[in-house]
Amino acid sequence: MTGRGLGFYLLLAPLVLWLGLLIILPHIDMAIVSLRTRVAPREYVPSLDNYAAFITEPLYIVTFLRTAIMSVLATVITLIIAFPISYYIAKIAKGRSQAALFLMCLIPFWVSELVRTFGWIILLRETGVISGFLQWLGLADQPIEMLYNDAAMMLGLVYTSMLFMVVPLTTTLESLDDAVIEAGYDLGGSGFSVLREIVIPHAMPGIVSGCIVVFMLSLGNYLTPTMLGGKGSLWFTELIYSQFIVRFNWELGAAFGFCLLGASSLIVWSILRLTGQTLERTMGEGK
Amino acid sequence: MIPSIPQSGAVKLIYKAYVLVFFLWLALPLATVVVFAFNDSQFPSLPWQGFTWGWFFGDARPQIGLFHERRILSSIGTSVFVAIFVSGLSVLVGTTNAFLFNRYSFPGRGLLYILMLLPLVVPGIVLGISILVFSSRIAGVVQDASGLYVDALRPGLVLVIAGQFSFITTIATLVISARLIKFDRSLEEAALNLGATPLTAVRTITIPYLLPALIGAFVVAFLMSFENFNTTLMLVGSDAPLTITMFDRLKEGSTPVLNAVSLLLILGSSVLALAMIALQRR
């Protein structure tokens, strides 16, 4: 089947239709919409006004930068928490307990993000379980509101993306031969230098793919910032939603969409560039 | 730090404690949701008012249980409907994609492969709005040209299915490709030598070999569709799938009936995920 007969085109057609109709054309159309301004009902002129508004209006640009920085922070925290866990699963746990721990990491993430967020709401709110527990212990004399702030939102973001860090890290760490670590110690390395010079370089592809996925999930998250964040933790996706659904200003919303897409592509591209990985390899190893 | 390297007891203990705390943290929100499904109170919060099955089976105010709550039941139905369509379509297209990239080399193959991966890198909400913008443009063009009002191109289930399909197909393609790569082509050649047509060879040899991956991809797609929120939020019409209905209810501040739904979701997705893992292991 090396010739390109009918079969080839029959297999090509679904791919082209899918990518063309649902990915490429919609994005081109969104670009066109973002580059125009309404001057009268159903009358538009091409302009850069929407992007100008994005840069000049403090609310927009500040929210955008805040979202990006908080997403980076969420990624770093997730990596720091996940690394020892992945190392434990890959290198210390053996046999059945290894499989069981891995499965315990997977299960919560097959459940809807909504349910996970709901769980944190019940735990953190003023009438919630943690507040009640603290009062019962005598550590607090009145209900404490722990919801609706940046810390709660960060907790939710880290919790929600944990799996996407643990899985690629565990996979790459498993492929590291124990003998290499032993050799590091035999040659006089300390725990820290073995970690820095052997374990982390080996785990790099896993770290990269984990960070990319976690960053993108955080940046594009809507549910967690809306439900757990406070008035001050406005997320950029909330701006997109309000332009599209509440204000019906699709032109500005589309421009915001492109800014979000641009930020996410830029970060993914620079992480790949900095670490010398490619998208194909990273995605292949990530799952 | 591996078992063959001696470590001080304190370090080991601290490490073990960290791992334990991590898994407790992981289980905490889900366990809380489950426990409060049985609280005999109007709110999913403390104080504990006693155990009840009311949030599942209750049929009178103030305790209308999940199985008598029409809006939630119908949105579960909507979610299942959407998920079956999305997984069926994405497994189908995922299979053709896997065969295309596995069997043919052609100019632009590398570019198409990267394009195929792109939907995973695009934020879900952006996928949603781009499809919303594009479909309403098509709807506008059709209406101007022929005066027809095309309902399917307005926010609703068709667009929700299209939106979810647009990125779940990538995942289905990756799952199916991973198994197809391991397939021994000589088995197919043997069938051809024995007189089978190429199509028969693929149907009787390759597809049965791929079956675990096809089922796996279907289950993954089903779960991803069922729990999708971001893309669905931008494309939903009047028939809301479960995640959207729950989101609306949660904003209003709801009764523990949401905990009961969550418990069902946790059970359902765990069973599906475990069944899939068991299948892959065979």
Interface residues (C-beta under 8 A of the other chain):
Chain A: M1 T2 R4 G7 F8 L10 L11 L12 P14 L15 W18 L19 L22 I23 I24 L25 P26 H27 D29 M30 V33 I81 P84 I85 Y87 Y88 K91 I92 K94 L101 L103 M104 C105 L106 I107 P108 W110 V111 S112 E113 L114 V115 R116 F118 G119 W120 I121 I122 L123 R125 T127 G128 V129 G132 Y159 M162 D178 I181 E182 Y185 G191 M216 L219 G220 N221 Y222 L223 M227 T237 I240 Y241 F244 I245 W250 G253 A254 G257 L260 L261 S264 S265 V268 L279 E280 M283 G284 K287
Chain B: M1 I2 P3 S4 I5 Y15 Y18 V19 F22 F23 W25 L26 A27 L28 P29 L30 A31 T32 V33 F36 F43 P44 S45 L46 P47 L92 V93 T96 N97 F99 L100 R103 Y104 F106 L112 Y113 I114 L115 M116 L117 L118 P119 L120 V121 V122 P123 G124 I125 V126 L127 I129 S130 I131 L132 V133 F134 S135 R137 A162 G163 F165 S166 T169 I171 L174 V175 A178 P198 L223 F226 E227 F229 N230 L233 M234 T243 M246 F247 L250 L258 N259 S262 L265 I266 S269 S270 L272 A273 L274 I277
